[in-house]
């Protein structure tokens, strides 16, 4: 059985109040839509929310008013995930787990015909899939909102209420699954605690034409079945998800990293292990998707770069080769990590605001800033990491776009 986590109603912290089907129907009624539109026109900034709560309560009553205000707040948050997010219907947990529109649209291009979307929630992924696709979920509230979202976007998809674990899966079906990864309002990291559990979902791959599963990007690749392919996806430098591919959805490469927009796709083709050498004139910070997909060696091969340490995902090179897969920094100074020498060199650079990048060190950036007591006028970037097993600090300068 697929169970979705409850949410906390605004202004009533600590009380769990999942949106019921009856409340969803009320929101979707003419009066509910009017209330949501009115709430959206109020001051929804944190300082204005108490006033907004009182206004909607007076205008629309003690039940519909707070529901409308919560929906208006969710729609404001949804703007960052969907170009029409402020028009769509959400629950808090559904919005938290929803794919960004650009990610969902890119993933949907893997399919050329109708898809069976299991655990479809309010339709964030389903509404990007080909016409004729079918969404399945057990949560009646989310299905009600999903149908309304399909009408808003004019999409020819359908919704079915059913237990996805008991649903027949036709042998010729293309299946997409986004298992719930939240419980009691908290993110779940153990794949065995997904709903349905990831092992159960992956067991379906032998009964369908293709299976595509959205999972957390930190998933342990080594624990996955050997016939699965993994694509780690980032959007504007932020890692979003790992996509697990089975059957006809595979492209023949065990690991890939996809950077959006673009897309820029780095393939996990066989390469020689990169050299390990001291830092050169330029440092490259690979995109998080490249790191999570374990493709730093492939990127090093493309760029003619080397590792500073065989366990750390920083690359170095004598010249900055243009690449979408990471960001270059010019190395201005290199020194063994020690607080006093670092403070002296940063003061020589007139450092005030300090950007701290780190890998392979336990240093806490906020504590380091307090210890350094910098009072200069410039923002300076420092990289703390290891080279040949030793802690080092590098004062660096980011390469400007087009530089």
FENFEN-V563986 format. One record per backbone hydrogen bond with DSSP energy under -1.0 kcal/mol. NH is the residue of the N-H (numbers start at 0). CO is the residue of the C=O. E is the energy in kcal/mol with one decimal. If there is no record, write none. Layout:
nh = [NH;NH]
co = [CO;CO]
e = [E;E]
This chain:
nh = [11;14;16;23;24;25;26;27;32;33;34;35;36;37;38;39;41;47;51;52;53;54;55;56;57;58;59;60;64;66;67;68;69;70;71;72;73;74;75;76;77;79;80;81;84;86;94;95;96;97;100;103;104;105;106;107;109;110;115;116;117;118;119;122;126;127;128;131;132;133;134;135;136;142;143;144;145;146;147;148;149;150;151;152;154;156;157;159;161;165;172;174;175;176;177;179;182;185;187;192;193;194;197;200;201;202;203;204;206;208;209;210;211;212;213;214;218;222;223;227;228;229;230;231;232;233;234;235;237;239;240;241;242;243;244;245;247;248;249;255;256;257;258;259;263;265;267;268;276;281;282;283;284;286;290;291;292;293;294;298;299;300;301;302;303;304;305;306;307;311;313;314;315;316;326;328;329;330;331;332;334;336;341;342;343;344;345;346;347;349;350;351;354;356;358;367;368;369;370;371;372;375;377;379;381;382;383;384;386;387;389;391;392;393;394;395;396;398;402]
co = [8;11;6;19;20;21;22;23;28;29;30;31;32;33;34;35;38;44;47;48;49;50;51;52;53;54;55;56;60;62;63;64;65;66;67;68;69;70;71;72;73;76;77;77;81;83;90;91;92;93;80;99;100;101;102;103;106;107;173;133;175;135;135;119;122;124;125;155;129;114;157;116;159;138;139;140;141;142;143;144;145;146;147;148;149;154;132;134;136;162;169;209;115;211;117;194;185;182;180;189;190;179;190;196;197;198;200;201;203;172;172;245;174;243;176;241;215;219;220;224;244;253;242;255;240;257;237;259;234;232;232;214;230;212;228;210;208;245;246;229;265;231;263;233;258;256;254;266;306;316;328;314;326;324;286;287;288;290;289;294;295;296;297;298;299;299;315;274;313;308;311;283;305;281;284;282;396;280;394;394;392;390;337;338;339;340;341;342;343;346;345;377;379;381;383;363;364;365;366;367;368;350;349;352;354;393;356;391;389;307;386;384;334;382;332;380;329;327;399]
e = [-1.4;-1.9;-2.2;-2.4;-2.6;-1.9;-2.3;-2.1;-2.8;-2.0;-2.2;-2.5;-2.3;-2.2;-2.5;-2.4;-1.5;-1.9;-2.1;-2.9;-2.0;-2.1;-2.4;-1.8;-2.2;-2.2;-2.8;-1.6;-1.5;-1.6;-2.8;-2.3;-2.5;-2.2;-2.2;-2.2;-2.5;-2.3;-1.6;-1.9;-2.1;-1.2;-1.5;-2.2;-2.1;-2.0;-2.3;-2.2;-2.0;-1.2;-3.5;-2.8;-2.7;-1.9;-2.5;-2.2;-1.8;-1.9;-2.8;-3.1;-2.7;-2.0;-2.0;-2.2;-2.6;-2.0;-1.5;-3.3;-1.5;-2.4;-3.1;-2.9;-1.9;-1.8;-2.2;-2.1;-2.8;-2.5;-1.7;-2.2;-2.3;-1.8;-2.0;-2.2;-2.2;-1.5;-1.8;-2.8;-1.4;-1.6;-2.2;-2.5;-2.4;-2.3;-1.4;-2.4;-2.6;-1.9;-3.3;-2.6;-1.1;-1.8;-2.4;-2.0;-2.9;-1.2;-1.8;-1.5;-2.1;-1.5;-1.6;-1.8;-2.6;-2.4;-2.6;-2.6;-1.5;-1.1;-1.6;-1.6;-2.2;-2.6;-2.5;-2.4;-2.8;-2.5;-2.7;-3.0;-1.7;-3.1;-1.4;-2.4;-3.2;-3.0;-2.7;-2.3;-2.3;-1.3;-1.7;-2.2;-2.1;-2.9;-3.0;-2.6;-2.2;-2.8;-2.1;-1.7;-2.6;-1.6;-3.1;-3.3;-2.7;-2.9;-1.7;-3.0;-1.8;-1.6;-2.6;-1.9;-2.5;-2.1;-1.6;-1.9;-1.3;-2.1;-2.2;-2.9;-1.0;-1.8;-1.2;-2.2;-2.3;-1.7;-2.0;-2.7;-3.2;-2.6;-2.6;-1.7;-2.5;-1.7;-2.1;-2.4;-2.2;-2.3;-2.5;-2.3;-1.7;-1.8;-2.2;-3.2;-2.8;-2.6;-1.9;-2.6;-2.4;-1.6;-2.3;-2.3;-1.5;-2.4;-2.6;-2.3;-2.8;-2.9;-3.0;-1.8;-2.5;-1.6;-1.9;-2.7;-3.0;-2.3;-1.7;-2.4;-2.0;-2.4;-2.9]
